[in-house]
Amino acid sequence: MKKKIGIIGSGVVAKILGTGFLKHGYDVMLGSRDLSKLDEWKSANAGAKTGSFSDAANFGEIVVLAVSGRHASSALKLIGADNLNGKTIIDTTNPISEEAPENGVLRFFTNLDQSLMEILQKEVPGADFVKAFNSVGSAYMVDPKFEITPSMFICGNNADAKKDVRSILEDFGWEVEDMGMAESARSIEPLCMLWCIPGFLEGRWSHAFKLLKA
């Protein structure tokens, strides 16, 4: 199992996942355009490493893309496609636009005919993107505490990459539901909209999805 993780991003999702990977025995580097944003996180996590986006991408056997969906493409361009060839990229992003939600429903800058992950996969064809972590709040991404094991929906074109991501998710306490190829991100990304509605309308943010099977 690949144990070196490079995380692209310095926000809440990147830091929570970084701490989670360290807790579960992975070797982790967070990458940021501004390393000062990671000083506190690094000092609080023994063994943590920080660097530029390119540093983190080169360090990781698996790369986690944990930036705003609006900045995902530019982050990958900064790294360079050649530095990502052959890498599994866990895509946590959602294509949330800058417009305000409408009656609790987020607005996306994509449509149902093309997901953000498909766009990124075409921009970096030598990498293997796997959608994950996009349909739950950051507080529940690692070791989620619910009465039953919640479901994490994933998709991607490479079976070996999905196997690696499945192993990580199971380490983190999730039941994994593989929804198939990259086109399935068209349905997985909008789960973010559904997840956020109770939060925007009622202030309820402590939930996750579960796929029930007969």
LOKEBA-877509 format. One record per residue (C-alpha): residue in one letter; residue number from 1; x, y, z. Coordinates in Angstrom, 3 decimals, padded with zeros to 6 digits, always signed. Each point is the difference from the previous one (the first is absolute). Example, Ala and Ser with C-alpha at 12.3 -4.5 7.8 and 13.67 -1.06 7.14 Angstrom:
! LOKEBA-877509
<site aa="A" i="1" east="+012.300" north="-004.500" up="+007.800"/>
<site aa="S" i="2" east="+001.370" north="+003.440" up="-000.660"/>
END
This chain:
! LOKEBA-877509
<site aa="M" i="1" east="+000.000" north="+000.000" up="+000.000"/>
<site aa="K" i="2" east="+001.259" north="+003.470" up="-000.897"/>
<site aa="K" i="3" east="+000.644" north="+001.949" up="+003.211"/>
<site aa="K" i="4" east="+001.419" north="+003.365" up="-001.145"/>
<site aa="I" i="5" east="-002.767" north="+002.579" up="-000.383"/>
<site aa="G" i="6" east="+000.377" north="+003.434" up="-001.576"/>
<site aa="I" i="7" east="-002.921" north="+002.324" up="+000.709"/>
<site aa="I" i="8" east="-000.592" north="+003.046" up="-002.194"/>
<site aa="G" i="9" east="-001.617" north="+002.705" up="+002.096"/>
<site aa="S" i="10" east="+000.222" north="+001.854" up="+003.295"/>
<site aa="G" i="11" east="-003.665" north="+000.345" up="+000.975"/>
<site aa="V" i="12" east="-002.091" north="-001.891" up="+002.522"/>
<site aa="V" i="13" east="-000.478" north="-003.091" up="-002.187"/>
<site aa="A" i="14" east="+003.712" north="-000.293" up="-000.766"/>
<site aa="K" i="15" east="+000.963" north="+000.353" up="+003.668"/>
<site aa="I" i="16" east="-002.603" north="-002.437" up="+001.306"/>
<site aa="L" i="17" east="+000.919" north="-002.613" up="-002.578"/>
<site aa="G" i="18" east="+003.692" north="+000.589" up="+000.657"/>
<site aa="T" i="19" east="-000.475" north="-000.580" up="+003.721"/>
<site aa="G" i="20" east="-002.117" north="-003.062" up="-000.767"/>
<site aa="F" i="21" east="+002.632" north="-001.527" up="-002.252"/>
<site aa="L" i="22" east="+002.675" north="+000.569" up="+002.661"/>
<site aa="K" i="23" east="-002.236" north="-001.603" up="+002.649"/>
<site aa="H" i="24" east="-000.406" north="-003.078" up="-002.190"/>
<site aa="G" i="25" east="+003.720" north="-000.427" up="-000.605"/>
<site aa="Y" i="26" east="+000.537" north="+001.746" up="-003.323"/>
<site aa="D" i="27" east="+002.901" north="+002.324" up="-000.842"/>
<site aa="V" i="28" east="-001.483" north="+003.384" up="-000.911"/>
<site aa="M" i="29" east="+001.010" north="+003.252" up="-001.666"/>
<site aa="L" i="30" east="-002.409" north="+002.908" up="-000.413"/>
<site aa="G" i="31" east="+000.606" north="+002.405" up="-002.867"/>
<site aa="S" i="32" east="-000.988" north="+003.655" up="-000.097"/>
<site aa="R" i="33" east="+000.666" north="+003.177" up="-001.950"/>
<site aa="D" i="34" east="+000.550" north="+001.666" up="+003.407"/>
<site aa="L" i="35" east="+001.873" north="-002.221" up="+002.469"/>
<site aa="S" i="36" east="-000.828" north="+002.327" up="+002.910"/>
<site aa="K" i="37" east="-003.561" north="-001.339" up="-000.183"/>
<site aa="L" i="38" east="+001.354" north="-003.394" up="+001.062"/>
<site aa="D" i="39" east="+002.303" north="+001.055" up="+002.853"/>
<site aa="E" i="40" east="-002.515" north="-000.717" up="+002.771"/>
<site aa="W" i="41" east="-001.095" north="-003.301" up="-001.541"/>
<site aa="K" i="42" east="+003.589" north="-001.163" up="-000.411"/>
<site aa="S" i="43" east="+000.945" north="+000.868" up="+003.567"/>
<site aa="A" i="44" east="-003.043" north="-001.885" up="+001.319"/>
<site aa="N" i="45" east="+000.697" north="-003.186" up="-001.963"/>
<site aa="A" i="46" east="+003.210" north="-001.891" up="+000.705"/>
<site aa="G" i="47" east="+001.654" north="-001.224" up="-003.175"/>
<site aa="A" i="48" east="-002.040" north="+002.260" up="-002.267"/>
<site aa="K" i="49" east="+001.691" north="+001.505" up="-003.045"/>
<site aa="T" i="50" east="-000.883" north="+003.084" up="-002.027"/>
<site aa="G" i="51" east="+001.116" north="+001.419" up="-003.321"/>
<site aa="S" i="52" east="-001.222" north="+001.466" up="-003.263"/>
<site aa="F" i="53" east="-002.716" north="-001.583" up="-002.119"/>
<site aa="S" i="54" east="+002.711" north="-001.587" up="-002.137"/>
<site aa="D" i="55" east="+001.909" north="-001.218" up="+003.055"/>
<site aa="A" i="56" east="-003.089" north="-001.750" up="+001.341"/>
<site aa="A" i="57" east="-000.887" north="-001.495" up="-003.377"/>
<site aa="N" i="58" east="+003.521" north="-001.341" up="-000.499"/>
<site aa="F" i="59" east="+000.104" north="-001.362" up="+003.562"/>
<site aa="G" i="60" east="-003.291" north="-001.874" up="-000.143"/>
<site aa="E" i="61" east="-000.414" north="-003.466" up="-001.425"/>
<site aa="I" i="62" east="-003.652" north="+001.011" up="+000.250"/>
<site aa="V" i="63" east="-001.027" north="+003.652" up="-000.409"/>
<site aa="V" i="64" east="-003.072" north="+001.524" up="+001.640"/>
<site aa="L" i="65" east="-001.513" north="+003.017" up="-001.752"/>
<site aa="A" i="66" east="-001.554" north="+002.018" up="+002.829"/>
<site aa="V" i="67" east="-000.437" north="+003.523" up="-001.356"/>
<site aa="S" i="68" east="-003.106" north="+001.928" up="-000.985"/>
<site aa="G" i="69" east="-001.558" north="-001.423" up="-003.130"/>
<site aa="R" i="70" east="+000.315" north="+003.424" up="-001.614"/>
<site aa="H" i="71" east="+003.786" north="-000.181" up="+000.419"/>
<site aa="A" i="72" east="+000.536" north="-003.703" up="-000.693"/>
<site aa="S" i="73" east="+001.029" north="+000.410" up="-003.619"/>
<site aa="S" i="74" east="+002.453" north="+002.828" up="+000.726"/>
<site aa="A" i="75" east="+001.563" north="-002.014" up="+002.857"/>
<site aa="L" i="76" east="+000.634" north="-002.931" up="-002.328"/>
<site aa="K" i="77" east="+001.480" north="+002.319" up="-002.614"/>
<site aa="L" i="78" east="+002.397" north="+001.414" up="+002.602"/>
<site aa="I" i="79" east="+001.162" north="-003.528" up="+000.801"/>
<site aa="G" i="80" east="+000.288" north="-001.005" up="-003.646"/>
<site aa="A" i="81" east="-001.500" north="-003.044" up="-001.652"/>
<site aa="D" i="82" east="+003.404" north="-001.691" up="-000.346"/>
<site aa="N" i="83" east="+000.394" north="+000.003" up="+003.801"/>
<site aa="L" i="84" east="-003.325" north="-001.818" up="+000.374"/>
<site aa="N" i="85" east="+000.377" north="-002.726" up="-002.603"/>
<site aa="G" i="86" east="-000.635" north="-003.440" up="+001.449"/>
<site aa="K" i="87" east="-001.343" north="+001.385" up="+003.286"/>
<site aa="T" i="88" east="-003.308" north="-000.809" up="+001.627"/>
<site aa="I" i="89" east="-001.751" north="+003.298" up="+000.755"/>
<site aa="I" i="90" east="-002.754" north="-000.047" up="+002.603"/>
<site aa="D" i="91" east="-002.315" north="+002.773" up="-001.165"/>
<site aa="T" i="92" east="-001.904" north="+001.489" up="+002.937"/>
<site aa="T" i="93" east="-001.177" north="+003.062" up="-001.928"/>
<site aa="N" i="94" east="-003.471" north="+001.195" up="-000.920"/>
<site aa="P" i="95" east="-000.813" north="+002.504" up="-002.771"/>
<site aa="I" i="96" east="-001.633" north="+002.544" up="+002.303"/>
<site aa="S" i="97" east="-000.467" north="+003.394" up="-001.621"/>
<site aa="E" i="98" east="+000.394" north="+003.372" up="+001.694"/>
<site aa="E" i="99" east="-003.742" north="+000.641" up="-000.193"/>
<site aa="A" i="100" east="-002.022" north="-000.267" up="+003.197"/>
<site aa="P" i="101" east="-002.092" north="-003.135" up="+000.595"/>
<site aa="E" i="102" east="-003.651" north="+000.148" up="-001.037"/>
<site aa="N" i="103" east="-002.354" north="-001.205" up="+002.745"/>
<site aa="G" i="104" east="+002.873" north="-001.994" up="+001.454"/>
<site aa="V" i="105" east="+001.112" north="-001.485" up="-003.321"/>
<site aa="L" i="106" east="+003.576" north="+000.667" up="-001.086"/>
<site aa="R" i="107" east="+000.685" north="+001.157" up="-003.541"/>
<site aa="F" i="108" east="+002.547" north="-001.840" up="-002.143"/>
<site aa="F" i="109" east="+002.043" north="+001.338" up="-002.915"/>
<site aa="T" i="110" east="-000.314" north="-003.364" up="-001.774"/>
<site aa="N" i="111" east="-003.064" north="-001.767" up="-001.355"/>
<site aa="L" i="112" east="-001.267" north="-003.579" up="+000.097"/>
<site aa="D" i="113" east="+001.748" north="-000.846" up="-003.268"/>
<site aa="Q" i="114" east="+003.525" north="+000.515" up="+001.369"/>
<site aa="S" i="115" east="+001.382" north="-000.152" up="+003.514"/>
<site aa="L" i="116" east="+002.935" north="+001.958" up="+001.356"/>
<site aa="M" i="117" east="+001.960" north="-003.233" up="+000.426"/>
<site aa="E" i="118" east="-000.445" north="-000.841" up="-003.686"/>
<site aa="I" i="119" east="+001.338" north="+003.440" up="-000.910"/>
<site aa="L" i="120" east="+003.042" north="-000.479" up="+002.243"/>
<site aa="Q" i="121" east="+000.602" north="-003.510" up="-001.316"/>
<site aa="K" i="122" east="+000.104" north="+001.357" up="-003.556"/>
<site aa="E" i="123" east="+002.418" north="+002.736" up="+001.046"/>
<site aa="V" i="124" east="+002.336" north="-002.535" up="+001.636"/>
<site aa="P" i="125" east="-000.583" north="-003.190" up="-002.013"/>
<site aa="G" i="126" east="+003.083" north="-001.758" up="+001.368"/>
<site aa="A" i="127" east="-001.346" north="-000.032" up="+003.569"/>
<site aa="D" i="128" east="-002.767" north="-002.187" up="+001.413"/>
<site aa="F" i="129" east="-002.703" north="+002.057" up="+001.683"/>
<site aa="V" i="130" east="-002.300" north="-001.538" up="+002.598"/>
<site aa="K" i="131" east="-002.882" north="+002.021" up="+001.430"/>
<site aa="A" i="132" east="-000.335" north="-000.304" up="+003.797"/>
<site aa="F" i="133" east="-000.656" north="+002.024" up="+003.176"/>
<site aa="N" i="134" east="-002.179" north="+002.521" up="-001.869"/>
<site aa="S" i="135" east="-003.384" north="-001.010" up="+001.425"/>
<site aa="V" i="136" east="+000.551" north="+000.539" up="+003.734"/>
<site aa="G" i="137" east="+001.151" north="+002.812" up="+002.242"/>
<site aa="S" i="138" east="+003.640" north="+000.219" up="+000.994"/>
<site aa="A" i="139" east="-000.761" north="-000.829" up="+003.644"/>
<site aa="Y" i="140" east="-001.099" north="-003.507" up="-001.032"/>
<site aa="M" i="141" east="+002.576" north="-000.860" up="-002.660"/>
<site aa="V" i="142" east="+002.224" north="-001.959" up="+002.384"/>
<site aa="D" i="143" east="-001.375" north="-002.544" up="+002.489"/>
<site aa="P" i="144" east="-003.655" north="+001.065" up="-000.374"/>
<site aa="K" i="145" east="-002.029" north="-000.749" up="+003.120"/>
<site aa="F" i="146" east="-003.505" north="-001.102" up="-000.959"/>
<site aa="E" i="147" east="-002.217" north="-002.856" up="+001.194"/>
<site aa="I" i="148" east="+000.735" north="-001.864" up="-003.232"/>
<site aa="T" i="149" east="+002.945" north="+000.127" up="-002.381"/>
<site aa="P" i="150" east="-000.666" north="+002.727" up="-002.594"/>
<site aa="S" i="151" east="+000.499" north="-000.374" up="-003.755"/>
<site aa="M" i="152" east="+002.636" north="+001.798" up="-002.029"/>
<site aa="F" i="153" east="-000.687" north="+000.070" up="-003.721"/>
<site aa="I" i="154" east="+002.997" north="-000.164" up="-002.311"/>
<site aa="C" i="155" east="+000.593" north="-000.213" up="-003.736"/>
<site aa="G" i="156" east="+002.888" north="+000.063" up="-002.441"/>
<site aa="N" i="157" east="+001.369" north="-001.683" up="-003.090"/>
<site aa="N" i="158" east="+002.864" north="-001.981" up="+001.531"/>
<site aa="A" i="159" east="-000.789" north="-003.095" up="+002.077"/>
<site aa="D" i="160" east="+003.371" north="-000.036" up="+001.785"/>
<site aa="A" i="161" east="-000.356" north="+003.656" up="+000.990"/>
<site aa="K" i="162" east="-003.455" north="-000.679" up="+001.395"/>
<site aa="K" i="163" east="+001.389" north="-002.976" up="+001.923"/>
<site aa="D" i="164" east="+002.540" north="+002.297" up="+001.685"/>
<site aa="V" i="165" east="-002.691" north="+002.542" up="+000.852"/>
<site aa="R" i="166" east="-002.311" north="-002.708" up="+001.305"/>
<site aa="S" i="167" east="+002.739" north="-001.131" up="+002.392"/>
<site aa="I" i="168" east="+000.417" north="+003.555" up="+001.304"/>
<site aa="L" i="169" east="-003.718" north="+000.505" up="+000.457"/>
<site aa="E" i="170" east="-000.360" north="-003.280" up="+001.860"/>
<site aa="D" i="171" east="+002.908" north="+001.034" up="+002.260"/>
<site aa="F" i="172" east="-001.919" north="+003.212" up="+000.653"/>
<site aa="G" i="173" east="-003.204" north="-001.849" up="+000.975"/>
<site aa="W" i="174" east="-002.102" north="+000.097" up="-003.173"/>
<site aa="E" i="175" east="-001.970" north="-002.556" up="-001.959"/>
<site aa="V" i="176" east="+001.022" north="+000.549" up="-003.613"/>
<site aa="E" i="177" east="-002.482" north="+000.022" up="-002.869"/>
<site aa="D" i="178" east="+001.704" north="-000.071" up="-003.409"/>
<site aa="M" i="179" east="-002.285" north="+001.692" up="-002.514"/>
<site aa="G" i="180" east="+002.091" north="-000.784" up="-003.060"/>
<site aa="M" i="181" east="+001.824" north="+002.168" up="-002.510"/>
<site aa="A" i="182" east="+000.771" north="+003.717" up="+000.039"/>
<site aa="E" i="183" east="-003.375" north="+000.936" up="-001.488"/>
<site aa="S" i="184" east="-001.587" north="-001.018" up="+003.297"/>
<site aa="A" i="185" east="+001.497" north="+003.116" up="+001.571"/>
<site aa="R" i="186" east="-002.894" north="+001.801" up="-001.720"/>
<site aa="S" i="187" east="-002.248" north="-001.571" up="+002.629"/>
<site aa="I" i="188" east="+002.437" north="-000.150" up="+002.931"/>
<site aa="E" i="189" east="+000.949" north="+003.678" up="-000.061"/>
<site aa="P" i="190" east="-003.629" north="+001.191" up="+000.390"/>
<site aa="L" i="191" east="-000.219" north="-002.021" up="+003.237"/>
<site aa="C" i="192" east="+001.831" north="+002.991" up="+001.458"/>
<site aa="M" i="193" east="-003.078" north="+002.094" up="-000.786"/>
<site aa="L" i="194" east="-002.276" north="-002.481" up="+001.741"/>
<site aa="W" i="195" east="+002.302" north="-000.329" up="+003.002"/>
<site aa="C" i="196" east="+000.062" north="+003.792" up="+000.511"/>
<site aa="I" i="197" east="-003.758" north="+000.657" up="-000.160"/>
<site aa="P" i="198" east="-000.773" north="-000.974" up="+003.637"/>
<site aa="G" i="199" east="+002.920" north="+002.168" up="+001.072"/>
<site aa="F" i="200" east="-001.056" north="+003.099" up="-001.893"/>
<site aa="L" i="201" east="-003.694" north="-000.320" up="+000.845"/>
<site aa="E" i="202" east="+000.075" north="-001.419" up="+003.531"/>
<site aa="G" i="203" east="+003.575" north="+000.272" up="+001.249"/>
<site aa="R" i="204" east="+000.420" north="-003.811" up="-000.041"/>
<site aa="W" i="205" east="+003.457" north="-001.017" up="-001.199"/>
<site aa="S" i="206" east="+000.565" north="-003.302" up="+001.854"/>
<site aa="H" i="207" east="-001.112" north="-002.625" up="-002.504"/>
<site aa="A" i="208" east="+001.273" north="-002.302" up="-002.729"/>
<site aa="F" i="209" east="-001.430" north="-002.215" up="-002.740"/>
<site aa="K" i="210" east="-000.661" north="-003.724" up="+000.220"/>
<site aa="L" i="211" east="-000.792" north="-002.324" up="-002.902"/>
<site aa="L" i="212" east="-002.383" north="-002.673" up="+001.283"/>
<site aa="K" i="213" east="-000.083" north="-003.357" up="-001.769"/>
<site aa="A" i="214" east="-002.700" north="-002.658" up="+000.073"/>
END
